[in-house]
Amino acid sequence: MQEEFAIGLVGWGVVGGGVLDVLANNGELLSQRCGSRLVVKTIVDNDLSRPRPQQVSAQLSTDIDDINNDPDIKVVIHLVPGTTIALDLMVSSLTAGKHVVTANKALLAEHGHNLYSVANKHGVSIAFEAAVAGGVPIIASLRDGLVANEIDSIHAILNGTSNFILTQMEVQGSDYHEALAQAQELGYAEADPTLDVNGHDSAHKLAILARIAFLAKVDMHHISIEGIEKVTADDIASAARMGCRIKLLAVACKREDGIELRVAPTLVPNNFPLASVSENYNGVRIDACNAGPTLLVGQGAGALPTASAVLSDVVDIASGRYQETCQRFRFFKDLDTLTVLDEDDEITASYARFMVPDRTGVLASLCSCLSNRGISILSVNQSQPDHNGLCSLEVTTHPCRGGDFLAAAREIERTGLAVEPPRMFRMMS
């Protein structure tokens, strides 16, 4: 008979139900791999009357103290969303001397440093593989698999809802609102999808990845964030003409004078593997000094993929591996604060689409404005004139300083070369 390892579960929603399902279906496999029989002893939720598909023998309670005061329970899985009640609940478990496993990326991104301090003070750990990219083992890859590398950059698709919407806009020719409605109908988007489509969900995850990659604190307020709400069908079609797809990319890039941190719709060339990450999948490309580029792709959300990540952390804690990692790895200690570069100082390839009159000299003048700012043009595509005598002029550049590109675009608009504000995006290079 294997020794029983008692678990507390806080939050019996979709992911909590997934944890119970995985334990029911793969409990014997987990026991073989960690040497203990994993058992959810107590479940705490604020609504225990709601019907659920799982049949459990665990004690049910609405009081977190029933877990925190139980000496048999060593680890608590915290699956309550948000950053208010969830914060109080997690602090109470850490203070009670319980190891914590969580999928709450917002809580870690906004309050992680204080939570790690509480955990260190009480000699326990916080595990969070499920907080970023669901079932994709990105945290373990950065923390362990790439430990011998300095991380140069991370380019990641971290929100399945936004990726699904952009995929539908490309494949079906839908506009943004039609694609969002379809995502909601299929269950890929919440009734209120704001945090997914405005980029903040991706930014929370980026903050966690950057902390591990660069061993430094990340202030969420310093991340440049732009969502997909303003992406149009014309933008998608224009990107396709330039041999690209638009993806909501979360980017962390190390420069000599600081770190670029941003979330924004970005043109990804079709020959880059991330361009092929479609539907509700997540993809993370890590560029490391020795290993080179590494790409991880998989389900970024959902009950079972997220539960898989949650239980990988539970196994690490039950076997004692995670506690040793916390004691040794500087990520969990006091860290310096990252110097985050201003958007104007980012070095990135760029794209712009200008509406210009079809007359001699316009292209030359536009290229001159870019050249005067030291911007090297990668490609130009000009459409046939419409009935008003206007052409769409699409330009991509080699990597350049963001502020210089914006200044050139403003000059082009101010001098009347373009008849309306340009459509501009960053471009992965």
C-alpha beads as a LAMMPS data file, in Angstrom:
LAMMPS data file: protein, C-alpha beads

429 atoms
428 bonds

1 atom types
1 bond types

-500.0 500.0 xlo xhi
-500.0 500.0 ylo yhi
-500.0 500.0 zlo zhi

Masses

1 110.0

Atoms # bond

1 1 1 0.000 0.000 0.000
2 1 1 1.360 3.388 -0.986
3 1 1 1.352 6.267 1.443
4 1 1 -1.546 8.678 0.908
5 1 1 -0.739 12.276 0.001
6 1 1 -3.652 14.488 1.050
7 1 1 -4.624 17.483 -1.086
8 1 1 -6.929 20.429 -0.468
9 1 1 -8.830 21.902 -3.425
10 1 1 -10.105 25.498 -3.317
11 1 1 -12.458 26.250 -6.191
12 1 1 -14.600 23.523 -7.791
13 1 1 -15.161 25.072 -11.199
14 1 1 -14.142 23.920 -14.669
15 1 1 -10.466 23.369 -13.842
16 1 1 -11.201 22.007 -10.364
17 1 1 -13.521 19.483 -11.979
18 1 1 -10.750 18.664 -14.454
19 1 1 -8.353 17.931 -11.585
20 1 1 -10.854 15.520 -10.075
21 1 1 -11.420 13.862 -13.462
22 1 1 -7.697 13.368 -14.089
23 1 1 -7.227 11.874 -10.624
24 1 1 -10.147 9.523 -11.234
25 1 1 -8.884 8.430 -14.655
26 1 1 -5.112 8.531 -14.181
27 1 1 -4.660 8.288 -10.415
28 1 1 -2.790 4.971 -10.593
29 1 1 -0.364 6.368 -13.175
30 1 1 0.270 9.422 -10.997
31 1 1 0.863 7.201 -7.973
32 1 1 3.453 5.186 -9.871
33 1 1 5.253 8.351 -10.936
34 1 1 5.374 10.136 -7.598
35 1 1 5.425 7.238 -5.119
36 1 1 2.326 8.387 -3.219
37 1 1 -1.406 7.993 -3.721
38 1 1 -2.827 11.465 -4.431
39 1 1 -6.147 12.026 -2.700
40 1 1 -8.279 15.167 -2.564
41 1 1 -9.303 15.129 1.084
42 1 1 -11.240 18.416 1.311
43 1 1 -12.889 20.653 -1.294
44 1 1 -13.753 24.270 -0.492
45 1 1 -16.108 26.275 -2.700
46 1 1 -18.504 29.131 -2.039
47 1 1 -21.339 27.315 -3.855
48 1 1 -21.637 23.623 -3.162
49 1 1 -25.270 23.374 -4.272
50 1 1 -24.508 23.676 -7.990
51 1 1 -24.726 20.309 -9.812
52 1 1 -21.387 18.921 -10.940
53 1 1 -20.541 15.825 -12.977
54 1 1 -17.917 14.521 -10.551
55 1 1 -18.797 12.137 -7.741
56 1 1 -16.424 12.655 -4.812
57 1 1 -15.800 11.229 -1.377
58 1 1 -13.932 14.323 -0.213
59 1 1 -15.166 16.493 2.636
60 1 1 -17.054 19.511 1.237
61 1 1 -16.866 22.887 2.921
62 1 1 -17.229 26.620 2.361
63 1 1 -14.560 27.413 4.961
64 1 1 -10.882 27.526 3.968
65 1 1 -9.932 26.817 7.593
66 1 1 -11.124 23.237 7.122
67 1 1 -8.145 22.834 4.808
68 1 1 -5.641 25.163 6.453
69 1 1 -6.112 23.627 9.913
70 1 1 -5.845 20.007 8.733
71 1 1 -2.322 18.703 9.491
72 1 1 -2.728 15.868 6.974
73 1 1 -3.089 18.252 4.030
74 1 1 0.334 19.339 2.765
75 1 1 -0.600 21.040 -0.511
76 1 1 -3.554 23.210 -1.480
77 1 1 -4.654 23.679 -5.087
78 1 1 -5.972 27.237 -5.408
79 1 1 -8.256 27.739 -8.432
80 1 1 -10.206 30.843 -7.411
81 1 1 -9.958 33.594 -10.077
82 1 1 -9.316 37.289 -9.509
83 1 1 -6.953 39.226 -7.270
84 1 1 -9.011 40.082 -4.182
85 1 1 -10.645 37.117 -2.438
86 1 1 -8.166 34.810 -4.185
87 1 1 -5.269 36.758 -2.635
88 1 1 -6.647 36.439 0.896
89 1 1 -7.305 32.726 0.459
90 1 1 -3.819 32.011 -0.857
91 1 1 -2.091 34.028 1.864
92 1 1 -4.086 32.128 4.488
93 1 1 -2.868 28.771 3.150
94 1 1 0.749 29.908 2.890
95 1 1 0.626 31.318 6.416
96 1 1 -0.765 28.007 7.619
97 1 1 2.332 26.272 6.245
98 1 1 0.745 24.731 3.160
99 1 1 2.393 24.442 -0.223
100 1 1 0.238 26.073 -2.899
101 1 1 -0.438 25.115 -6.514
102 1 1 -2.246 27.752 -8.558
103 1 1 -3.423 28.595 -12.074
104 1 1 -4.118 32.247 -11.230
105 1 1 -1.825 34.236 -13.554
106 1 1 -3.294 37.643 -12.646
107 1 1 -2.635 37.066 -8.958
108 1 1 0.968 36.041 -9.548
109 1 1 1.645 38.846 -12.037
110 1 1 0.266 41.572 -9.774
111 1 1 1.063 40.223 -6.287
112 1 1 3.590 37.463 -6.940
113 1 1 6.564 39.130 -5.281
114 1 1 4.708 39.539 -1.981
115 1 1 3.280 36.034 -2.201
116 1 1 6.738 34.523 -2.735
117 1 1 7.938 36.465 0.315
118 1 1 5.129 35.004 2.434
119 1 1 5.931 31.522 1.131
120 1 1 9.643 31.916 1.934
121 1 1 8.849 33.203 5.418
122 1 1 6.775 30.117 6.196
123 1 1 9.061 27.605 4.476
124 1 1 6.601 26.586 1.757
125 1 1 6.422 26.946 -2.002
126 1 1 4.117 28.226 -4.751
127 1 1 3.912 26.148 -7.946
128 1 1 2.234 27.632 -11.004
129 1 1 2.839 25.649 -14.204
130 1 1 -0.861 25.979 -15.032
131 1 1 -0.789 29.793 -14.822
132 1 1 0.814 30.196 -18.268
133 1 1 -0.217 28.393 -21.474
134 1 1 -2.379 25.741 -19.797
135 1 1 -1.063 22.282 -20.640
136 1 1 2.104 23.558 -22.351
137 1 1 5.038 22.946 -19.933
138 1 1 6.591 26.361 -20.464
139 1 1 7.437 27.130 -16.813
140 1 1 9.392 23.896 -16.360
141 1 1 11.127 24.447 -19.698
142 1 1 12.356 27.899 -18.710
143 1 1 13.179 26.995 -15.122
144 1 1 14.801 23.600 -15.666
145 1 1 15.187 22.526 -19.292
146 1 1 16.909 25.758 -20.360
147 1 1 18.716 26.415 -17.077
148 1 1 22.118 26.428 -18.815
149 1 1 21.073 29.310 -21.072
150 1 1 20.712 33.036 -20.955
151 1 1 17.336 33.821 -22.485
152 1 1 17.562 36.343 -25.299
153 1 1 13.879 36.639 -26.177
154 1 1 10.403 35.166 -25.855
155 1 1 7.739 35.518 -28.545
156 1 1 4.471 33.902 -27.521
157 1 1 0.829 33.408 -28.408
158 1 1 -0.604 33.125 -24.909
159 1 1 -4.340 33.618 -25.344
160 1 1 -6.387 30.996 -27.161
161 1 1 -9.485 33.195 -27.406
162 1 1 -7.686 35.936 -29.329
163 1 1 -5.873 33.402 -31.485
164 1 1 -9.157 31.705 -32.387
165 1 1 -10.735 35.043 -33.334
166 1 1 -7.799 36.040 -35.549
167 1 1 -7.803 32.596 -37.174
168 1 1 -11.500 32.886 -38.017
169 1 1 -11.004 36.371 -39.427
170 1 1 -8.350 34.936 -41.738
171 1 1 -9.980 31.630 -42.712
172 1 1 -13.629 32.699 -42.833
173 1 1 -13.142 36.311 -43.857
174 1 1 -15.134 37.361 -40.771
175 1 1 -14.892 40.745 -39.166
176 1 1 -13.833 40.991 -35.536
177 1 1 -17.348 41.012 -34.045
178 1 1 -18.502 38.025 -36.117
179 1 1 -15.432 36.013 -35.100
180 1 1 -15.904 36.943 -31.429
181 1 1 -19.547 35.811 -31.535
182 1 1 -18.468 32.471 -32.999
183 1 1 -15.815 32.064 -30.282
184 1 1 -18.447 32.681 -27.614
185 1 1 -20.868 30.247 -29.248
186 1 1 -18.225 27.494 -29.237
187 1 1 -17.154 28.219 -25.658
188 1 1 -13.725 29.587 -26.565
189 1 1 -14.621 33.062 -25.283
190 1 1 -16.324 34.179 -22.073
191 1 1 -19.536 36.188 -22.078
192 1 1 -17.261 39.081 -21.069
193 1 1 -14.081 38.478 -23.111
194 1 1 -12.440 41.798 -22.194
195 1 1 -9.275 40.500 -20.510
196 1 1 -8.655 38.055 -23.343
197 1 1 -9.118 40.393 -26.305
198 1 1 -7.599 43.554 -24.785
199 1 1 -4.243 41.841 -24.179
200 1 1 -4.200 41.931 -20.371
201 1 1 -4.480 38.147 -19.953
202 1 1 -1.415 37.731 -22.173
203 1 1 0.388 40.503 -20.272
204 1 1 -0.142 38.719 -16.933
205 1 1 1.414 35.580 -18.392
206 1 1 4.257 37.545 -19.984
207 1 1 5.121 39.105 -16.621
208 1 1 5.526 35.629 -15.116
209 1 1 7.652 34.350 -17.999
210 1 1 9.875 37.443 -17.964
211 1 1 10.494 37.073 -14.236
212 1 1 11.767 33.532 -14.748
213 1 1 13.657 34.233 -17.972
214 1 1 15.504 37.318 -16.709
215 1 1 15.461 36.693 -12.929
216 1 1 13.975 40.090 -12.171
217 1 1 10.775 41.655 -10.890
218 1 1 8.326 42.844 -13.525
219 1 1 5.940 45.730 -12.934
220 1 1 2.740 45.053 -14.891
221 1 1 2.292 48.798 -15.441
222 1 1 5.483 48.874 -17.519
223 1 1 4.234 46.374 -20.105
224 1 1 2.979 47.989 -23.305
225 1 1 -0.427 46.395 -23.984
226 1 1 -2.606 46.536 -27.105
227 1 1 -5.430 44.117 -27.857
228 1 1 -7.060 42.834 -31.029
229 1 1 -10.328 44.798 -30.868
230 1 1 -9.283 47.200 -33.626
231 1 1 -7.893 44.605 -36.036
232 1 1 -9.971 44.670 -39.237
233 1 1 -10.605 42.254 -42.083
234 1 1 -8.585 44.641 -44.298
235 1 1 -5.634 44.302 -41.895
236 1 1 -5.824 40.512 -42.111
237 1 1 -6.005 40.607 -45.920
238 1 1 -3.141 43.085 -46.149
239 1 1 -0.957 40.926 -43.897
240 1 1 -1.677 37.944 -46.165
241 1 1 -0.527 39.919 -49.204
242 1 1 2.740 40.593 -47.395
243 1 1 3.174 36.868 -46.648
244 1 1 2.221 37.186 -42.968
245 1 1 -0.477 36.395 -40.433
246 1 1 -1.549 38.680 -37.597
247 1 1 -1.097 37.168 -34.131
248 1 1 -1.492 38.669 -30.673
249 1 1 2.135 38.315 -29.582
250 1 1 3.527 38.676 -26.087
251 1 1 7.182 39.662 -26.429
252 1 1 10.049 39.863 -23.941
253 1 1 13.341 40.788 -25.567
254 1 1 16.638 41.538 -23.865
255 1 1 18.608 44.529 -25.173
256 1 1 21.882 46.031 -23.946
257 1 1 20.069 48.918 -22.247
258 1 1 16.996 47.112 -20.942
259 1 1 14.112 44.769 -21.720
260 1 1 11.320 45.155 -24.241
261 1 1 8.000 43.968 -22.829
262 1 1 4.866 44.252 -24.913
263 1 1 1.644 42.591 -26.000
264 1 1 0.343 43.669 -29.397
265 1 1 -1.135 42.418 -32.685
266 1 1 1.934 41.588 -34.742
267 1 1 2.619 40.463 -38.295
268 1 1 4.305 37.038 -38.220
269 1 1 5.847 35.898 -41.529
270 1 1 4.330 32.651 -42.798
271 1 1 7.707 30.898 -42.764
272 1 1 7.972 31.398 -38.987
273 1 1 6.548 28.399 -37.032
274 1 1 4.463 30.670 -34.768
275 1 1 2.450 31.762 -37.807
276 1 1 1.048 28.219 -38.030
277 1 1 -0.246 28.187 -34.443
278 1 1 -3.967 28.528 -35.089
279 1 1 -7.417 28.189 -33.559
280 1 1 -7.345 28.154 -29.733
281 1 1 -3.779 26.856 -29.434
282 1 1 -0.912 28.596 -27.646
283 1 1 2.662 28.734 -28.890
284 1 1 5.855 29.938 -27.228
285 1 1 9.170 30.521 -28.978
286 1 1 12.196 30.903 -26.700
287 1 1 15.547 32.043 -28.089
288 1 1 18.355 30.923 -25.789
289 1 1 22.096 31.524 -26.047
290 1 1 23.109 27.849 -26.234
291 1 1 19.995 25.875 -27.102
292 1 1 18.955 28.293 -29.840
293 1 1 15.262 28.629 -30.728
294 1 1 12.777 26.325 -28.972
295 1 1 9.077 26.166 -29.826
296 1 1 6.363 24.742 -27.570
297 1 1 2.786 24.436 -28.866
298 1 1 -0.338 23.068 -27.222
299 1 1 -3.698 23.652 -25.596
300 1 1 -3.495 26.869 -23.616
301 1 1 -6.696 26.420 -21.630
302 1 1 -9.475 23.968 -20.889
303 1 1 -10.271 21.673 -17.999
304 1 1 -8.001 18.732 -18.767
305 1 1 -4.915 20.518 -20.212
306 1 1 -4.869 22.920 -17.257
307 1 1 -5.505 20.112 -14.781
308 1 1 -2.571 18.257 -16.323
309 1 1 -0.302 21.194 -15.478
310 1 1 -1.775 21.543 -11.974
311 1 1 -1.140 17.908 -11.156
312 1 1 2.398 18.010 -12.544
313 1 1 3.096 20.579 -9.828
314 1 1 1.375 18.450 -7.179
315 1 1 3.579 15.490 -8.137
316 1 1 6.690 17.683 -7.938
317 1 1 5.714 18.776 -4.424
318 1 1 4.678 15.288 -3.284
319 1 1 8.065 13.929 -4.411
320 1 1 9.976 16.796 -2.752
321 1 1 11.518 18.060 -5.996
322 1 1 9.755 21.401 -6.033
323 1 1 10.719 22.345 -2.480
324 1 1 14.393 21.880 -3.335
325 1 1 13.943 24.003 -6.461
326 1 1 12.411 26.806 -4.405
327 1 1 15.276 26.745 -1.927
328 1 1 17.949 26.940 -4.615
329 1 1 16.459 28.948 -7.470
330 1 1 16.891 32.725 -7.223
331 1 1 13.531 33.277 -8.961
332 1 1 11.833 32.786 -5.593
333 1 1 14.094 35.235 -3.724
334 1 1 14.487 39.019 -3.716
335 1 1 15.138 40.226 -7.247
336 1 1 16.139 43.435 -8.939
337 1 1 13.522 45.320 -10.953
338 1 1 13.766 45.139 -14.723
339 1 1 14.549 48.296 -16.670
340 1 1 11.765 48.240 -19.233
341 1 1 12.403 50.193 -22.411
342 1 1 9.970 52.828 -23.598
343 1 1 7.988 51.935 -26.724
344 1 1 9.948 54.545 -28.695
345 1 1 13.204 52.725 -27.866
346 1 1 12.041 49.279 -28.968
347 1 1 13.920 47.801 -31.919
348 1 1 11.451 45.990 -34.132
349 1 1 10.538 45.461 -37.755
350 1 1 7.384 47.354 -38.654
351 1 1 4.502 47.445 -41.109
352 1 1 2.340 50.335 -42.278
353 1 1 -0.467 50.695 -44.783
354 1 1 -0.962 54.162 -46.236
355 1 1 -3.809 55.420 -48.419
356 1 1 -2.140 57.692 -50.956
357 1 1 -3.147 59.484 -54.184
358 1 1 -2.111 57.709 -57.378
359 1 1 0.313 60.247 -58.735
360 1 1 3.950 60.446 -59.684
361 1 1 6.447 60.975 -56.906
362 1 1 4.294 59.867 -53.973
363 1 1 6.142 56.573 -53.460
364 1 1 9.527 58.272 -53.749
365 1 1 8.536 60.952 -51.226
366 1 1 7.168 58.390 -48.791
367 1 1 10.334 56.286 -49.015
368 1 1 12.393 59.457 -48.507
369 1 1 10.550 60.204 -45.235
370 1 1 11.457 56.742 -43.976
371 1 1 15.029 56.939 -45.215
372 1 1 15.566 60.305 -43.539
373 1 1 14.825 58.611 -40.211
374 1 1 17.352 55.851 -40.903
375 1 1 14.661 53.274 -41.668
376 1 1 15.495 50.546 -44.172
377 1 1 12.564 49.284 -46.243
378 1 1 12.119 45.520 -46.586
379 1 1 9.214 45.436 -49.049
380 1 1 6.580 47.629 -50.719
381 1 1 3.271 46.607 -52.247
382 1 1 0.982 49.060 -54.070
383 1 1 -2.615 48.326 -55.059
384 1 1 -4.453 49.435 -58.160
385 1 1 -6.150 52.847 -57.711
386 1 1 -9.791 52.831 -56.600
387 1 1 -12.579 54.948 -58.099
388 1 1 -11.339 57.918 -56.061
389 1 1 -7.833 57.614 -57.461
390 1 1 -6.402 56.333 -54.169
391 1 1 -3.949 53.445 -53.718
392 1 1 -3.135 51.274 -50.739
393 1 1 0.631 51.397 -50.170
394 1 1 1.882 48.636 -47.861
395 1 1 5.398 48.936 -46.442
396 1 1 7.452 46.609 -44.240
397 1 1 10.799 47.577 -42.728
398 1 1 13.904 45.969 -41.380
399 1 1 14.235 46.270 -37.573
400 1 1 14.365 49.904 -36.549
401 1 1 13.752 52.105 -33.524
402 1 1 10.024 52.308 -32.865
403 1 1 10.058 56.045 -32.178
404 1 1 11.751 56.731 -35.522
405 1 1 9.140 54.716 -37.414
406 1 1 6.277 56.507 -35.650
407 1 1 7.878 59.897 -36.362
408 1 1 8.221 59.058 -40.047
409 1 1 4.594 57.899 -40.220
410 1 1 3.415 61.124 -38.571
411 1 1 5.468 63.161 -41.042
412 1 1 3.965 61.269 -43.986
413 1 1 0.483 62.021 -42.679
414 1 1 1.262 65.647 -41.761
415 1 1 2.715 66.508 -45.170
416 1 1 -0.345 65.195 -46.973
417 1 1 1.322 62.229 -48.648
418 1 1 -1.296 60.009 -46.973
419 1 1 -4.950 61.027 -46.962
420 1 1 -5.814 59.260 -43.679
421 1 1 -3.979 57.927 -40.617
422 1 1 -1.935 54.836 -41.507
423 1 1 -2.582 51.351 -40.170
424 1 1 0.565 50.284 -38.321
425 1 1 1.720 47.049 -36.724
426 1 1 4.933 45.581 -35.416
427 1 1 6.408 42.692 -37.344
428 1 1 8.276 39.649 -36.044
429 1 1 11.715 39.327 -37.583

Bonds

1 1 1 2
2 1 2 3
3 1 3 4
4 1 4 5
5 1 5 6
6 1 6 7
7 1 7 8
8 1 8 9
9 1 9 10
10 1 10 11
11 1 11 12
12 1 12 13
13 1 13 14
14 1 14 15
15 1 15 16
16 1 16 17
17 1 17 18
18 1 18 19
19 1 19 20
20 1 20 21
21 1 21 22
22 1 22 23
23 1 23 24
24 1 24 25
25 1 25 26
26 1 26 27
27 1 27 28
28 1 28 29
29 1 29 30
30 1 30 31
31 1 31 32
32 1 32 33
33 1 33 34
34 1 34 35
35 1 35 36
36 1 36 37
37 1 37 38
38 1 38 39
39 1 39 40
40 1 40 41
41 1 41 42
42 1 42 43
43 1 43 44
44 1 44 45
45 1 45 46
46 1 46 47
47 1 47 48
48 1 48 49
49 1 49 50
50 1 50 51
51 1 51 52
52 1 52 53
53 1 53 54
54 1 54 55
55 1 55 56
56 1 56 57
57 1 57 58
58 1 58 59
59 1 59 60
60 1 60 61
61 1 61 62
62 1 62 63
63 1 63 64
64 1 64 65
65 1 65 66
66 1 66 67
67 1 67 68
68 1 68 69
69 1 69 70
70 1 70 71
71 1 71 72
72 1 72 73
73 1 73 74
74 1 74 75
75 1 75 76
76 1 76 77
77 1 77 78
78 1 78 79
79 1 79 80
80 1 80 81
81 1 81 82
82 1 82 83
83 1 83 84
84 1 84 85
85 1 85 86
86 1 86 87
87 1 87 88
88 1 88 89
89 1 89 90
90 1 90 91
91 1 91 92
92 1 92 93
93 1 93 94
94 1 94 95
95 1 95 96
96 1 96 97
97 1 97 98
98 1 98 99
99 1 99 100
100 1 100 101
101 1 101 102
102 1 102 103
103 1 103 104
104 1 104 105
105 1 105 106
106 1 106 107
107 1 107 108
108 1 108 109
109 1 109 110
110 1 110 111
111 1 111 112
112 1 112 113
113 1 113 114
114 1 114 115
115 1 115 116
116 1 116 117
117 1 117 118
118 1 118 119
119 1 119 120
120 1 120 121
121 1 121 122
122 1 122 123
123 1 123 124
124 1 124 125
125 1 125 126
126 1 126 127
127 1 127 128
128 1 128 129
129 1 129 130
130 1 130 131
131 1 131 132
132 1 132 133
133 1 133 134
134 1 134 135
135 1 135 136
136 1 136 137
137 1 137 138
138 1 138 139
139 1 139 140
140 1 140 141
141 1 141 142
142 1 142 143
143 1 143 144
144 1 144 145
145 1 145 146
146 1 146 147
147 1 147 148
148 1 148 149
149 1 149 150
150 1 150 151
151 1 151 152
152 1 152 153
153 1 153 154
154 1 154 155
155 1 155 156
156 1 156 157
157 1 157 158
158 1 158 159
159 1 159 160
160 1 160 161
161 1 161 162
162 1 162 163
163 1 163 164
164 1 164 165
165 1 165 166
166 1 166 167
167 1 167 168
168 1 168 169
169 1 169 170
170 1 170 171
171 1 171 172
172 1 172 173
173 1 173 174
174 1 174 175
175 1 175 176
176 1 176 177
177 1 177 178
178 1 178 179
179 1 179 180
180 1 180 181
181 1 181 182
182 1 182 183
183 1 183 184
184 1 184 185
185 1 185 186
186 1 186 187
187 1 187 188
188 1 188 189
189 1 189 190
190 1 190 191
191 1 191 192
192 1 192 193
193 1 193 194
194 1 194 195
195 1 195 196
196 1 196 197
197 1 197 198
198 1 198 199
199 1 199 200
200 1 200 201
201 1 201 202
202 1 202 203
203 1 203 204
204 1 204 205
205 1 205 206
206 1 206 207
207 1 207 208
208 1 208 209
209 1 209 210
210 1 210 211
211 1 211 212
212 1 212 213
213 1 213 214
214 1 214 215
215 1 215 216
216 1 216 217
217 1 217 218
218 1 218 219
219 1 219 220
220 1 220 221
221 1 221 222
222 1 222 223
223 1 223 224
224 1 224 225
225 1 225 226
226 1 226 227
227 1 227 228
228 1 228 229
229 1 229 230
230 1 230 231
231 1 231 232
232 1 232 233
233 1 233 234
234 1 234 235
235 1 235 236
236 1 236 237
237 1 237 238
238 1 238 239
239 1 239 240
240 1 240 241
241 1 241 242
242 1 242 243
243 1 243 244
244 1 244 245
245 1 245 246
246 1 246 247
247 1 247 248
248 1 248 249
249 1 249 250
250 1 250 251
251 1 251 252
252 1 252 253
253 1 253 254
254 1 254 255
255 1 255 256
256 1 256 257
257 1 257 258
258 1 258 259
259 1 259 260
260 1 260 261
261 1 261 262
262 1 262 263
263 1 263 264
264 1 264 265
265 1 265 266
266 1 266 267
267 1 267 268
268 1 268 269
269 1 269 270
270 1 270 271
271 1 271 272
272 1 272 273
273 1 273 274
274 1 274 275
275 1 275 276
276 1 276 277
277 1 277 278
278 1 278 279
279 1 279 280
280 1 280 281
281 1 281 282
282 1 282 283
283 1 283 284
284 1 284 285
285 1 285 286
286 1 286 287
287 1 287 288
288 1 288 289
289 1 289 290
290 1 290 291
291 1 291 292
292 1 292 293
293 1 293 294
294 1 294 295
295 1 295 296
296 1 296 297
297 1 297 298
298 1 298 299
299 1 299 300
300 1 300 301
301 1 301 302
302 1 302 303
303 1 303 304
304 1 304 305
305 1 305 306
306 1 306 307
307 1 307 308
308 1 308 309
309 1 309 310
310 1 310 311
311 1 311 312
312 1 312 313
313 1 313 314
314 1 314 315
315 1 315 316
316 1 316 317
317 1 317 318
318 1 318 319
319 1 319 320
320 1 320 321
321 1 321 322
322 1 322 323
323 1 323 324
324 1 324 325
325 1 325 326
326 1 326 327
327 1 327 328
328 1 328 329
329 1 329 330
330 1 330 331
331 1 331 332
332 1 332 333
333 1 333 334
334 1 334 335
335 1 335 336
336 1 336 337
337 1 337 338
338 1 338 339
339 1 339 340
340 1 340 341
341 1 341 342
342 1 342 343
343 1 343 344
344 1 344 345
345 1 345 346
346 1 346 347
347 1 347 348
348 1 348 349
349 1 349 350
350 1 350 351
351 1 351 352
352 1 352 353
353 1 353 354
354 1 354 355
355 1 355 356
356 1 356 357
357 1 357 358
358 1 358 359
359 1 359 360
360 1 360 361
361 1 361 362
362 1 362 363
363 1 363 364
364 1 364 365
365 1 365 366
366 1 366 367
367 1 367 368
368 1 368 369
369 1 369 370
370 1 370 371
371 1 371 372
372 1 372 373
373 1 373 374
374 1 374 375
375 1 375 376
376 1 376 377
377 1 377 378
378 1 378 379
379 1 379 380
380 1 380 381
381 1 381 382
382 1 382 383
383 1 383 384
384 1 384 385
385 1 385 386
386 1 386 387
387 1 387 388
388 1 388 389
389 1 389 390
390 1 390 391
391 1 391 392
392 1 392 393
393 1 393 394
394 1 394 395
395 1 395 396
396 1 396 397
397 1 397 398
398 1 398 399
399 1 399 400
400 1 400 401
401 1 401 402
402 1 402 403
403 1 403 404
404 1 404 405
405 1 405 406
406 1 406 407
407 1 407 408
408 1 408 409
409 1 409 410
410 1 410 411
411 1 411 412
412 1 412 413
413 1 413 414
414 1 414 415
415 1 415 416
416 1 416 417
417 1 417 418
418 1 418 419
419 1 419 420
420 1 420 421
421 1 421 422
422 1 422 423
423 1 423 424
424 1 424 425
425 1 425 426
426 1 426 427
427 1 427 428
428 1 428 429
